[in-house]
């Protein structure tokens, strides 16, 4: 994956469907360096990540074909010494397709005003 050091407005705008109501907060995290924006090598997906101890948190994924691009995310985590991934999503069916065949677990379901947030973990 390639890190985007200075995200453009267009790149941040493309994340809006994935970030929902938290879009402004996540944009600020990227600008402050708390979260980082990456693109896959084939440029099909943008991924916002945040390190938390031994866990790399996948804050948002925008684009297409998570199933074929998931190895980029896994390799990024492993190359940086993370032991697990944590995914946050409002669309578990999309994540289910993208992570098919991997041993991921539902950690938590958080009720939200308009939809639920699902948190999944994957041990590396």
Secondary structure as UniProt FT lines:
FT   STRAND          2..4
FT   HELIX           9..14
FT   HELIX           16..19
FT   HELIX           20..22
FT   HELIX           23..32
FT   STRAND          36..39
FT   TURN            41..42
FT   STRAND          45..52
FT   TURN            53..54
FT   STRAND          55..63
FT   HELIX           66..79
FT   TURN            80..81
FT   STRAND          84..89
FT   HELIX           92..98
FT   TURN            99..101
FT   STRAND          104..110
FT   STRAND          117..123
//
